[in-house]
Amino acid sequence: SQKIEQNSEALNIQEGKTATLTCNYTNYSPAYLQWYRQDPGRGPVFLLLIRENEKEKRKERLKVTFDTTLKQSLFHITASQPADSATYLCALAKSAGNKLTFGGGTRVLVKP
Amino acid sequence: GAVVSQHPSWVICKSGTSVKIECRSLDFQATTMFWYRQFPKQSLMLMATSNEGSKATYEQGVEKDKFLINHASLTLSTLTVTSAHPEDSSFYICSAVAGHDPETQYFGPGTRLLVL
């Protein structure tokens, strides 16, 4: 069956450092992968999308890599700030407009 | 742009009653809307896919007669939890896909349902 795994343990990191999150998947051939941020009691907020033929995407302090051979995506938050503290979800889709399958999310806590 | 709203934001009801949750795309037309459910400390689980003017497609294990979905227009989808029970208490979140940007789902703020 399709499986998407994110590190379930919370990531505690010092302000200013780079946070790196992992998303691994099996039995899946996604057309693209997305990363979302979710704060407690709120809906997810879209951050970045990377397609199967793309290796890396950047947006301000965020960077995403996508390795379809390893079936893995890495999500980096550089120069992390306490305001970056949240749960980060990866999600995969087989095609545009298709349903998303979410990973379990990784909670990030940035300490000042 | 691309704002999705949900109403109500939270609701408490008695067991056996029905609850309707609205999902609206405020500044775009949504060709497709999705309904998710999220239990505490868990990820989002897709319940159903809703296309305007057609019947919703439900995920395996989701009872279509219990979770009624109506997508009456390109900006509104509703989820009705019929004969709600305490185990239906959860965080319900909708998302919408715009026709001009089919790769991105825009999520609503969620609706917290507590069934007593």
gemmi code that builds the backbone of each chain (N, CA, C; Angstrom):
import gemmi

chains = {
    "A": [
        ("SER", (0.846, -1.194, 0.000), (0.000, 0.000, 0.000), (0.886, 1.251, 0.000)),
        ("GLN", (0.279, 2.366, -0.416), (1.026, 3.624, -0.474), (1.336, 4.105, 0.939)),
        ("LYS", (2.527, 4.598, 1.100), (2.930, 5.039, 2.424), (3.786, 6.287, 2.301)),
        ("ILE", (3.497, 7.276, 3.142), (4.293, 8.500, 3.202), (4.737, 8.674, 4.635)),
        ("GLU", (6.036, 8.760, 4.846), (6.565, 8.835, 6.202), (7.322, 10.132, 6.434)),
        ("GLN", (6.985, 10.751, 7.541), (7.737, 11.888, 8.030), (8.179, 11.561, 9.439)),
        ("ASN", (9.250, 12.181, 9.862), (9.751, 11.938, 11.199), (8.710, 12.404, 12.206)),
        ("SER", (8.191, 11.476, 12.976), (7.128, 11.824, 13.912), (7.644, 12.536, 15.154)),
        ("GLU", (8.953, 12.431, 15.385), (9.514, 13.119, 16.549), (9.640, 14.607, 16.258)),
        ("ALA", (9.380, 15.399, 17.269), (9.496, 16.845, 17.119), (10.958, 17.222, 16.890)),
        ("LEU", (11.150, 18.256, 16.083), (12.487, 18.754, 15.807), (12.697, 20.041, 16.586)),
        ("ASN", (13.593, 19.983, 17.570), (13.923, 21.175, 18.354), (15.193, 21.777, 17.797)),
        ("ILE", (15.150, 23.070, 17.497), (16.292, 23.690, 16.856), (16.492, 25.099, 17.389)),
        ("GLN", (17.726, 25.502, 17.400), (18.066, 26.834, 17.895), (17.824, 27.865, 16.799)),
        ("GLU", (17.351, 29.013, 17.227), (17.110, 30.110, 16.295), (18.371, 30.405, 15.485)),
        ("GLY", (18.177, 30.610, 14.179), (19.297, 30.917, 13.306), (19.867, 29.707, 12.590)),
        ("LYS", (19.602, 28.510, 13.132), (20.090, 27.295, 12.507), (19.145, 26.859, 11.381)),
        ("THR", (19.603, 25.862, 10.627), (18.778, 25.322, 9.543), (18.054, 24.065, 10.011)),
        ("ALA", (16.757, 24.049, 9.808), (15.951, 22.866, 10.118), (15.799, 22.054, 8.840)),
        ("THR", (16.014, 20.760, 8.934), (15.868, 19.880, 7.785), (14.860, 18.782, 8.101)),
        ("LEU", (13.820, 18.701, 7.302), (12.773, 17.705, 7.499), (12.785, 16.727, 6.329)),
        ("THR", (12.390, 15.493, 6.624), (12.428, 14.435, 5.616), (11.039, 13.896, 5.331)),
        ("CYS", (10.800, 13.590, 4.073), (9.553, 12.963, 3.646), (9.921, 11.806, 2.718)),
        ("ASN", (9.608, 10.594, 3.146), (9.890, 9.402, 2.343), (8.590, 8.745, 1.919)),
        ("TYR", (8.561, 8.191, 0.727), (7.347, 7.541, 0.269), (7.669, 6.211, -0.409)),
        ("THR", (6.698, 5.320, -0.366), (6.837, 4.014, -1.012), (5.563, 3.694, -1.782)),
        ("ASN", (5.718, 2.831, -2.774), (4.582, 2.387, -3.588), (3.800, 3.564, -4.155)),
        ("TYR", (4.532, 4.538, -4.667), (3.885, 5.749, -5.152), (4.728, 6.347, -6.268)),
        ("SER", (4.080, 6.893, -7.276), (4.773, 7.614, -8.344), (4.107, 8.973, -8.478)),
        ("PRO", (4.455, 9.911, -7.615), (3.775, 11.203, -7.620), (4.196, 12.075, -8.791)),
        ("ALA", (3.257, 12.837, -9.278), (3.585, 13.832, -10.300), (4.230, 15.048, -9.643)),
        ("TYR", (3.809, 15.308, -8.410), (4.438, 16.409, -7.687), (4.243, 16.226, -6.191)),
        ("LEU", (5.034, 16.950, -5.471), (5.034, 16.871, -4.009), (4.909, 18.283, -3.460)),
        ("GLN", (4.145, 18.404, -2.387), (3.932, 19.722, -1.792), (4.287, 19.702, -0.315)),
        ("TRP", (4.658, 20.853, 0.174), (4.890, 21.040, 1.607), (3.926, 22.095, 2.132)),
        ("TYR", (3.352, 21.789, 3.298), (2.404, 22.684, 3.945), (2.851, 22.951, 5.370)),
        ("ARG", (2.418, 24.092, 5.871), (2.621, 24.420, 7.278), (1.253, 24.398, 7.949)),
        ("GLN", (1.176, 23.811, 9.138), (-0.068, 23.815, 9.895), (0.203, 24.255, 11.328)),
        ("ASP", (-0.517, 25.275, 11.749), (-0.463, 25.719, 13.136), (-1.614, 25.069, 13.892)),
        ("PRO", (-1.489, 24.940, 15.215), (-2.525, 24.242, 16.000), (-3.911, 24.833, 15.781)),
        ("GLY", (-4.885, 23.979, 15.493), (-6.260, 24.418, 15.327), (-6.535, 25.191, 14.044)),
        ("ARG", (-5.601, 25.115, 13.103), (-5.766, 25.838, 11.845), (-5.631, 24.887, 10.664)),
        ("GLY", (-6.108, 25.320, 9.505), (-5.931, 24.526, 8.297), (-4.520, 24.674, 7.764)),
        ("PRO", (-4.069, 23.729, 6.937), (-2.730, 23.809, 6.360), (-2.592, 25.004, 5.425)),
        ("VAL", (-1.380, 25.531, 5.374), (-1.074, 26.643, 4.474), (-0.022, 26.175, 3.485)),
        ("PHE", (-0.297, 26.342, 2.208), (0.600, 25.898, 1.149), (1.914, 26.680, 1.199)),
        ("LEU", (3.036, 25.935, 1.072), (4.349, 26.565, 1.069), (5.044, 26.429, -0.283)),
        ("LEU", (5.269, 25.190, -0.689), (6.047, 24.951, -1.906), (5.538, 23.716, -2.631)),
        ("LEU", (5.673, 23.735, -3.939), (5.367, 22.583, -4.777), (6.588, 22.263, -5.615)),
        ("ILE", (6.909, 20.980, -5.726), (8.021, 20.565, -6.585), (7.541, 19.399, -7.444)),
        ("ARG", (7.841, 19.467, -8.715), (7.372, 18.457, -9.654), (8.376, 17.316, -9.785)),
        ("GLU", (7.940, 16.235, -10.348), (8.778, 15.032, -10.433), (10.033, 15.248, -11.268)),
        ("ASN", (9.993, 16.210, -12.190), (11.161, 16.450, -13.034), (12.026, 17.603, -12.505)),
        ("GLU", (11.746, 18.041, -11.302), (12.526, 19.114, -10.689), (13.338, 18.558, -9.522)),
        ("LYS", (14.544, 19.070, -9.364), (15.415, 18.591, -8.293), (15.321, 19.467, -7.047)),
        ("GLU", (15.128, 20.759, -7.266), (15.192, 21.694, -6.141), (14.297, 22.901, -6.404)),
        ("LYS", (13.697, 23.410, -5.349), (12.897, 24.629, -5.426), (13.217, 25.477, -4.208)),
        ("ARG", (13.217, 26.791, -4.409), (13.478, 27.696, -3.287), (12.403, 28.774, -3.227)),
        ("LYS", (12.139, 29.205, -2.010), (11.232, 30.318, -1.790), (11.666, 30.998, -0.503)),
        ("GLU", (12.282, 32.145, -0.649), (12.786, 32.900, 0.505), (13.698, 32.001, 1.336)),
        ("ARG", (13.373, 31.734, 2.600), (14.253, 30.925, 3.444), (13.964, 29.423, 3.343)),
        ("LEU", (13.092, 29.044, 2.453), (12.699, 27.644, 2.315), (13.346, 27.022, 1.080)),
        ("LYS", (13.740, 25.766, 1.229), (14.287, 25.020, 0.099), (13.765, 23.589, 0.145)),
        ("VAL", (13.353, 23.104, -0.999), (12.844, 21.737, -1.100), (13.637, 21.000, -2.165)),
        ("THR", (14.004, 19.765, -1.869), (14.615, 18.896, -2.877), (13.724, 17.683, -3.082)),
        ("PHE", (13.842, 17.082, -4.255), (12.984, 15.959, -4.609), (13.829, 14.938, -5.352)),
        ("ASP", (13.993, 13.771, -4.772), (14.776, 12.704, -5.383), (13.841, 11.521, -5.645)),
        ("THR", (13.436, 11.377, -6.907), (12.465, 10.325, -7.234), (13.105, 8.938, -7.234)),
        ("THR", (14.438, 8.899, -7.297), (15.120, 7.601, -7.209), (15.107, 7.099, -5.775)),
        ("LEU", (15.446, 7.992, -4.856), (15.401, 7.648, -3.430), (13.991, 7.680, -2.878)),
        ("LYS", (13.057, 8.254, -3.652), (11.670, 8.455, -3.179), (11.685, 9.262, -1.884)),
        ("GLN", (12.329, 10.423, -1.994), (12.494, 11.246, -0.802), (12.492, 12.727, -1.163)),
        ("SER", (11.926, 13.518, -0.257), (12.002, 14.962, -0.359), (12.563, 15.500, 0.947)),
        ("LEU", (13.429, 16.493, 0.824), (13.953, 17.185, 2.002), (13.438, 18.620, 1.993)),
        ("PHE", (13.083, 19.094, 3.170), (12.549, 20.451, 3.333), (13.443, 21.169, 4.311)),
        ("HIS", (14.017, 22.305, 3.872), (14.955, 23.044, 4.701), (14.382, 24.418, 5.043)),
        ("ILE", (14.510, 24.792, 6.293), (14.205, 26.153, 6.728), (15.531, 26.751, 7.182)),
        ("THR", (16.053, 27.701, 6.422), (17.323, 28.311, 6.800), (17.078, 29.522, 7.689)),
        ("ALA", (18.090, 29.856, 8.478), (17.998, 31.003, 9.404), (16.672, 30.950, 10.157)),
        ("SER", (16.417, 29.827, 10.797), (15.111, 29.600, 11.425), (14.804, 30.647, 12.505)),
        ("GLN", (13.514, 30.909, 12.628), (13.031, 31.898, 13.598), (11.961, 31.243, 14.477)),
        ("PRO", (11.751, 31.729, 15.693), (10.687, 31.167, 16.543), (9.332, 31.131, 15.843)),
        ("ALA", (9.080, 32.091, 14.952), (7.808, 32.134, 14.228), (7.665, 30.977, 13.240)),
        ("ASP", (8.752, 30.271, 12.981), (8.690, 29.104, 12.100), (8.175, 27.867, 12.828)),
        ("SER", (8.015, 27.959, 14.130), (7.532, 26.820, 14.919), (6.123, 26.451, 14.480)),
        ("ALA", (5.963, 25.211, 14.048), (4.675, 24.731, 13.521), (4.857, 23.264, 13.150)),
        ("THR", (3.806, 22.662, 12.643), (3.906, 21.311, 12.079), (3.979, 21.434, 10.568)),
        ("TYR", (4.895, 20.702, 9.968), (5.087, 20.755, 8.528), (4.686, 19.419, 7.913)),
        ("LEU", (3.832, 19.511, 6.907), (3.269, 18.323, 6.278), (3.749, 18.214, 4.840)),
        ("CYS", (4.120, 17.026, 4.427), (4.358, 16.808, 3.001), (3.152, 16.073, 2.434)),
        ("ALA", (2.886, 16.302, 1.174), (1.736, 15.690, 0.525), (2.084, 15.388, -0.930)),
        ("LEU", (1.566, 14.267, -1.412), (1.859, 13.843, -2.781), (0.578, 13.741, -3.594)),
        ("ALA", (0.689, 14.017, -4.884), (-0.443, 13.890, -5.792), (0.025, 13.232, -7.080)),
        ("LYS", (-0.873, 12.480, -7.675), (-0.519, 11.764, -8.901), (-0.625, 12.663, -10.120)),
        ("SER", (-1.484, 13.675, -10.021), (-1.630, 14.585, -11.152), (-2.290, 15.857, -10.666)),
        ("ALA", (-2.287, 16.889, -11.498), (-2.882, 18.171, -11.138), (-4.371, 18.004, -10.861)),
        ("GLY", (-4.829, 18.628, -9.787), (-6.227, 18.541, -9.422), (-6.602, 17.257, -8.739)),
        ("ASN", (-5.625, 16.373, -8.592), (-5.882, 15.080, -7.979), (-5.819, 15.194, -6.457)),
        ("LYS", (-6.362, 14.202, -5.794), (-6.356, 14.226, -4.336), (-4.929, 14.122, -3.805)),
        ("LEU", (-4.722, 14.746, -2.650), (-3.430, 14.712, -1.982), (-3.431, 13.631, -0.914)),
        ("THR", (-2.283, 12.980, -0.787), (-2.079, 12.053, 0.319), (-1.024, 12.665, 1.220)),
        ("PHE", (-1.365, 12.825, 2.493), (-0.492, 13.527, 3.423), (0.346, 12.572, 4.253)),
        ("GLY", (1.533, 13.042, 4.595), (2.334, 12.367, 5.598), (1.848, 12.774, 6.982)),
        ("GLY", (2.436, 12.160, 8.010), (1.985, 12.410, 9.367), (2.407, 13.750, 9.936)),
        ("GLY", (3.336, 14.428, 9.263), (3.768, 15.735, 9.739), (4.910, 15.661, 10.729)),
        ("THR", (5.723, 16.695, 10.736), (6.807, 16.836, 11.711), (6.647, 18.176, 12.404)),
        ("ARG", (6.663, 18.131, 13.722), (6.544, 19.369, 14.490), (7.926, 19.971, 14.667)),
        ("VAL", (8.019, 21.257, 14.378), (9.284, 21.984, 14.522), (9.124, 23.026, 15.622)),
        ("LEU", (10.086, 23.066, 16.519), (10.098, 24.063, 17.585), (11.424, 24.802, 17.523)),
        ("VAL", (11.351, 26.082, 17.211), (12.552, 26.897, 17.118), (12.683, 27.706, 18.411)),
        ("LYS", (13.783, 27.488, 19.114), (13.984, 28.148, 20.397), (14.827, 29.394, 20.226)),
        ("PRO", (14.424, 30.468, 20.896), (15.197, 31.720, 20.768), (16.519, 31.631, 21.487)),
    ],
    "B": [
        ("GLY", (-5.210, 36.643, -2.576), (-6.133, 35.823, -3.353), (-6.169, 34.400, -2.878)),
        ("ALA", (-7.050, 33.567, -3.470), (-7.186, 32.157, -3.170), (-7.521, 31.921, -1.700)),
        ("VAL", (-8.596, 32.536, -1.251), (-9.024, 32.378, 0.141), (-10.208, 31.423, 0.208)),
        ("VAL", (-10.120, 30.509, 1.158), (-11.196, 29.550, 1.399), (-11.700, 29.736, 2.821)),
        ("SER", (-12.991, 29.840, 2.963), (-13.562, 30.008, 4.304), (-14.397, 28.786, 4.661)),
        ("GLN", (-14.562, 28.580, 5.947), (-15.433, 27.527, 6.461), (-16.337, 28.112, 7.531)),
        ("HIS", (-17.540, 27.566, 7.577), (-18.484, 28.017, 8.603), (-19.330, 26.844, 9.039)),
        ("PRO", (-19.489, 26.621, 10.346), (-18.907, 27.435, 11.419), (-17.456, 27.050, 11.692)),
        ("SER", (-16.792, 27.795, 12.535), (-15.419, 27.465, 12.886), (-15.389, 26.389, 13.967)),
        ("TRP", (-16.463, 26.365, 14.773), (-16.586, 25.287, 15.751), (-18.055, 25.064, 16.049)),
        ("VAL", (-18.388, 23.850, 16.410), (-19.773, 23.528, 16.703), (-19.833, 22.400, 17.727)),
        ("ILE", (-20.742, 22.568, 18.672), (-21.010, 21.535, 19.672), (-22.454, 21.082, 19.480)),
        ("CYS", (-22.659, 19.790, 19.399), (-24.022, 19.312, 19.190), (-24.273, 18.061, 20.020)),
        ("LYS", (-25.543, 17.726, 20.151), (-25.916, 16.528, 20.889), (-25.868, 15.317, 19.960)),
        ("SER", (-25.604, 14.167, 20.548), (-25.566, 12.933, 19.780), (-26.905, 12.709, 19.083)),
        ("GLY", (-26.865, 12.333, 17.823), (-28.081, 12.067, 17.076), (-28.528, 13.210, 16.173)),
        ("THR", (-27.974, 14.374, 16.383), (-28.349, 15.516, 15.543), (-27.449, 15.575, 14.312)),
        ("SER", (-27.853, 16.380, 13.344), (-27.070, 16.558, 12.119), (-26.417, 17.930, 12.118)),
        ("VAL", (-25.256, 17.993, 11.547), (-24.486, 19.232, 11.511), (-24.045, 19.509, 10.080)),
        ("LYS", (-24.241, 20.741, 9.619), (-23.815, 21.123, 8.277), (-22.635, 22.070, 8.356)),
        ("ILE", (-21.615, 21.783, 7.569), (-20.425, 22.625, 7.504), (-20.296, 23.156, 6.078)),
        ("GLU", (-20.076, 24.457, 5.961), (-19.950, 25.078, 4.647), (-18.495, 25.379, 4.319)),
        ("CYS", (-18.165, 25.216, 3.054), (-16.828, 25.546, 2.551), (-17.007, 26.440, 1.338)),
        ("ARG", (-16.419, 27.632, 1.401), (-16.575, 28.581, 0.298), (-15.228, 29.057, -0.220)),
        ("SER", (-15.109, 29.122, -1.532), (-13.958, 29.782, -2.131), (-14.387, 31.228, -2.374)),
        ("LEU", (-13.663, 32.169, -1.777), (-14.127, 33.562, -1.739), (-13.773, 34.368, -2.983)),
        ("ASP", (-12.649, 34.059, -3.586), (-12.228, 34.916, -4.694), (-11.812, 34.126, -5.926)),
        ("PHE", (-12.271, 32.881, -6.011), (-12.005, 32.097, -7.207), (-13.061, 31.010, -7.333)),
        ("GLN", (-13.153, 30.467, -8.514), (-14.096, 29.376, -8.734), (-13.367, 28.047, -8.570)),
        ("ALA", (-13.946, 27.208, -7.731), (-13.309, 25.932, -7.402), (-13.917, 24.805, -8.227)),
        ("THR", (-13.115, 24.256, -9.115), (-13.609, 23.139, -9.916), (-13.768, 21.885, -9.056)),
        ("THR", (-12.910, 21.767, -8.076), (-12.944, 20.604, -7.198), (-12.732, 21.063, -5.764)),
        ("MET", (-13.448, 20.435, -4.865), (-13.244, 20.667, -3.432), (-13.035, 19.313, -2.755)),
        ("PHE", (-12.214, 19.320, -1.743), (-11.923, 18.096, -0.998), (-12.319, 18.300, 0.466)),
        ("TRP", (-12.754, 17.214, 1.087), (-13.054, 17.245, 2.520), (-12.129, 16.275, 3.245)),
        ("TYR", (-11.498, 16.800, 4.318), (-10.580, 16.020, 5.117), (-11.071, 15.990, 6.563)),
        ("ARG", (-10.569, 15.012, 7.279), (-10.827, 14.926, 8.717), (-9.478, 14.733, 9.397)),
        ("GLN", (-9.321, 15.379, 10.538), (-8.048, 15.278, 11.254), (-8.324, 15.055, 12.736)),
        ("PHE", (-7.862, 13.929, 13.256), (-7.967, 13.645, 14.679), (-6.725, 14.181, 15.370)),
        ("PRO", (-6.817, 14.397, 16.696), (-5.694, 15.000, 17.421), (-4.379, 14.268, 17.189)),
        ("LYS", (-3.347, 15.035, 16.916), (-1.994, 14.551, 16.716), (-1.868, 13.589, 15.529)),
        ("GLN", (-2.816, 13.652, 14.629), (-2.750, 12.839, 13.421), (-2.777, 13.748, 12.193)),
        ("SER", (-2.481, 13.168, 11.051), (-2.467, 13.957, 9.831), (-3.853, 14.022, 9.206)),
        ("LEU", (-3.939, 14.721, 8.117), (-5.216, 14.863, 7.424), (-5.546, 13.578, 6.675)),
        ("MET", (-6.791, 13.150, 6.809), (-7.252, 11.985, 6.076), (-8.358, 12.427, 5.128)),
        ("LEU", (-8.172, 12.155, 3.851), (-9.162, 12.541, 2.866), (-10.438, 11.733, 3.051)),
        ("MET", (-11.561, 12.446, 3.058), (-12.857, 11.781, 3.177), (-13.506, 11.624, 1.807)),
        ("ALA", (-13.504, 12.720, 1.035), (-14.214, 12.679, -0.247), (-13.743, 13.795, -1.158)),
        ("THR", (-13.972, 13.573, -2.438), (-13.676, 14.565, -3.474), (-14.997, 15.035, -4.056)),
        ("SER", (-15.149, 16.342, -4.160), (-16.416, 16.914, -4.580), (-16.222, 17.772, -5.826)),
        ("ASN", (-16.946, 17.452, -6.883), (-16.926, 18.259, -8.107), (-18.288, 18.903, -8.307)),
        ("GLU", (-18.277, 20.136, -8.722), (-19.511, 20.886, -8.887), (-20.459, 20.192, -9.843)),
        ("GLY", (-21.695, 20.006, -9.384), (-22.719, 19.432, -10.230), (-22.705, 17.924, -10.348)),
        ("SER", (-21.814, 17.258, -9.654), (-21.788, 15.797, -9.727), (-21.682, 15.199, -8.324)),
        ("LYS", (-21.894, 13.898, -8.266), (-21.842, 13.236, -6.963), (-20.408, 13.182, -6.454)),
        ("ALA", (-20.288, 13.252, -5.140), (-18.960, 13.187, -4.540), (-18.394, 11.775, -4.615)),
        ("THR", (-17.091, 11.700, -4.657), (-16.382, 10.417, -4.631), (-15.810, 10.225, -3.239)),
        ("TYR", (-16.230, 9.160, -2.578), (-15.828, 8.934, -1.201), (-14.649, 7.969, -1.121)),
        ("GLU", (-13.796, 8.210, -0.135), (-12.682, 7.310, 0.103), (-13.178, 6.037, 0.782)),
        ("GLN", (-12.382, 5.005, 0.635), (-12.742, 3.725, 1.239), (-12.905, 3.874, 2.734)),
        ("GLY", (-13.999, 3.331, 3.237), (-14.254, 3.378, 4.671), (-15.052, 4.583, 5.128)),
        ("VAL", (-15.326, 5.513, 4.250), (-16.125, 6.686, 4.608), (-17.566, 6.444, 4.162)),
        ("GLU", (-18.498, 6.538, 5.108), (-19.894, 6.252, 4.805), (-20.548, 7.428, 4.100)),
        ("LYS", (-20.945, 7.228, 2.881), (-21.522, 8.323, 2.101), (-22.884, 8.750, 2.632)),
        ("ASP", (-23.607, 7.827, 3.286), (-24.923, 8.192, 3.812), (-24.816, 8.940, 5.132)),
        ("LYS", (-23.660, 8.849, 5.740), (-23.454, 9.566, 6.996), (-22.838, 10.945, 6.744)),
        ("PHE", (-21.964, 11.018, 5.803), (-21.301, 12.272, 5.473), (-21.785, 12.718, 4.092)),
        ("LEU", (-22.834, 13.535, 4.104), (-23.451, 13.977, 2.857), (-22.722, 15.208, 2.326)),
        ("ILE", (-22.335, 15.139, 1.083), (-21.609, 16.251, 0.474), (-22.403, 16.775, -0.708)),
        ("ASN", (-22.558, 18.098, -0.717), (-23.244, 18.761, -1.807), (-22.374, 19.878, -2.349)),
        ("HIS", (-22.146, 19.872, -3.648), (-21.307, 20.895, -4.282), (-22.190, 21.621, -5.281)),
        ("ALA", (-22.990, 22.531, -4.744), (-24.057, 23.142, -5.537), (-23.573, 24.192, -6.512)),
        ("SER", (-22.433, 24.811, -6.219), (-21.934, 25.851, -7.109), (-20.420, 25.788, -7.141)),
        ("LEU", (-19.823, 26.610, -7.972), (-18.363, 26.614, -8.101), (-17.670, 27.300, -6.924)),
        ("THR", (-18.439, 27.809, -5.983), (-17.834, 28.462, -4.823), (-18.306, 27.890, -3.493)),
        ("LEU", (-19.151, 26.889, -3.528), (-19.698, 26.373, -2.276), (-19.841, 24.860, -2.289)),
        ("SER", (-19.303, 24.247, -1.238), (-19.524, 22.830, -0.984), (-19.929, 22.689, 0.475)),
        ("THR", (-20.855, 21.781, 0.746), (-21.279, 21.559, 2.130), (-21.088, 20.099, 2.513)),
        ("LEU", (-20.727, 19.912, 3.771), (-20.604, 18.576, 4.359), (-21.597, 18.496, 5.499)),
        ("THR", (-22.495, 17.541, 5.433), (-23.452, 17.332, 6.514), (-23.143, 16.019, 7.214)),
        ("VAL", (-22.876, 16.123, 8.508), (-22.654, 14.934, 9.321), (-24.014, 14.549, 9.889)),
        ("THR", (-24.572, 13.467, 9.414), (-25.917, 13.078, 9.834), (-25.850, 12.175, 11.054)),
        ("SER", (-26.819, 12.337, 11.937), (-26.902, 11.536, 13.158), (-25.520, 11.410, 13.802)),
        ("ALA", (-24.987, 12.542, 14.146), (-23.622, 12.581, 14.674), (-23.507, 11.840, 16.000)),
        ("HIS", (-22.351, 11.194, 16.181), (-22.049, 10.495, 17.428), (-20.713, 10.990, 17.958)),
        ("PRO", (-20.442, 10.743, 19.227), (-19.184, 11.257, 19.811), (-17.938, 10.881, 19.002)),
        ("GLU", (-17.935, 9.729, 18.368), (-16.752, 9.328, 17.583), (-16.563, 10.153, 16.312)),
        ("ASP", (-17.588, 10.939, 15.971), (-17.468, 11.838, 14.817), (-16.793, 13.154, 15.205)),
        ("SER", (-16.567, 13.340, 16.491), (-15.889, 14.558, 16.942), (-14.498, 14.606, 16.317)),
        ("SER", (-14.220, 15.698, 15.646), (-12.959, 15.801, 14.919), (-12.811, 17.219, 14.379)),
        ("PHE", (-11.729, 17.431, 13.667), (-11.453, 18.690, 12.983), (-11.675, 18.425, 11.496)),
        ("TYR", (-12.635, 19.118, 10.922), (-12.979, 18.907, 9.513), (-12.441, 20.082, 8.689)),
        ("ILE", (-11.713, 19.753, 7.654), (-11.060, 20.779, 6.841), (-11.402, 20.551, 5.375)),
        ("CYS", (-11.711, 21.641, 4.687), (-11.956, 21.520, 3.251), (-10.813, 22.193, 2.493)),
        ("SER", (-10.679, 21.828, 1.254), (-9.729, 22.511, 0.375), (-10.374, 22.682, -0.989)),
        ("ALA", (-9.857, 23.625, -1.739), (-10.427, 23.925, -3.047), (-9.314, 24.069, -4.072)),
        ("VAL", (-9.635, 23.626, -5.273), (-8.689, 23.731, -6.388), (-9.268, 24.709, -7.401)),
        ("ALA", (-8.456, 25.675, -7.796), (-8.900, 26.642, -8.792), (-8.622, 26.110, -10.188)),
        ("GLY", (-9.523, 26.442, -11.094), (-9.352, 25.950, -12.459), (-8.078, 26.449, -13.109)),
        ("HIS", (-7.644, 27.656, -12.730), (-6.463, 28.238, -13.368), (-5.160, 27.765, -12.719)),
        ("ASP", (-5.266, 27.020, -11.599), (-4.075, 26.556, -10.884), (-4.351, 25.167, -10.306)),
        ("PRO", (-4.495, 24.181, -11.155), (-4.973, 22.869, -10.691), (-4.021, 22.110, -9.792)),
        ("GLU", (-2.770, 22.565, -9.680), (-1.817, 21.823, -8.865), (-1.877, 22.204, -7.385)),
        ("THR", (-2.493, 23.329, -7.061), (-2.443, 23.823, -5.688), (-3.801, 23.695, -5.020)),
        ("GLN", (-3.824, 23.146, -3.816), (-5.046, 23.107, -3.015), (-4.968, 24.201, -1.967)),
        ("TYR", (-6.019, 24.977, -1.858), (-6.108, 26.031, -0.855), (-7.057, 25.554, 0.237)),
        ("PHE", (-6.567, 25.558, 1.454), (-7.313, 24.984, 2.558), (-8.094, 26.032, 3.332)),
        ("GLY", (-9.233, 25.589, 3.845), (-9.998, 26.417, 4.758), (-9.390, 26.352, 6.150)),
        ("PRO", (-9.911, 27.162, 7.068), (-9.369, 27.211, 8.429), (-9.808, 26.052, 9.304)),
        ("GLY", (-10.741, 25.246, 8.815), (-11.180, 24.085, 9.582), (-12.391, 24.364, 10.452)),
        ("THR", (-13.105, 23.296, 10.769), (-14.268, 23.354, 11.658), (-14.096, 22.296, 12.730)),
        ("ARG", (-14.124, 22.726, 13.978), (-13.988, 21.792, 15.098), (-15.377, 21.327, 15.489)),
        ("LEU", (-15.630, 20.034, 15.425), (-16.923, 19.457, 15.794), (-16.769, 18.644, 17.071)),
        ("LEU", (-17.616, 18.940, 18.033), (-17.659, 18.176, 19.284), (-19.076, 17.649, 19.463)),
        ("VAL", (-19.202, 16.352, 19.496), (-20.506, 15.717, 19.666), (-20.591, 15.176, 21.082)),
        ("LEU", (-21.582, 15.633, 21.820), (-21.722, 15.224, 23.218), (-22.619, 13.989, 23.356)),
    ],
}
model = gemmi.Model(1)
for chain_id, residues in chains.items():
    chain = gemmi.Chain(chain_id)
    for i, (resn, *xyz) in enumerate(residues, 1):
        res = gemmi.Residue()
        res.name, res.seqid = resn, gemmi.SeqId(i, " ")
        for name, pos in zip(("N", "CA", "C"), xyz):
            atom = gemmi.Atom()
            atom.name, atom.element = name, gemmi.Element(name[0])
            atom.pos, atom.b_iso = gemmi.Position(*pos), 0.0
            res.add_atom(atom)
        chain.add_residue(res)
    model.add_chain(chain)
structure = gemmi.Structure()
structure.add_model(model)
structure.setup_entities()
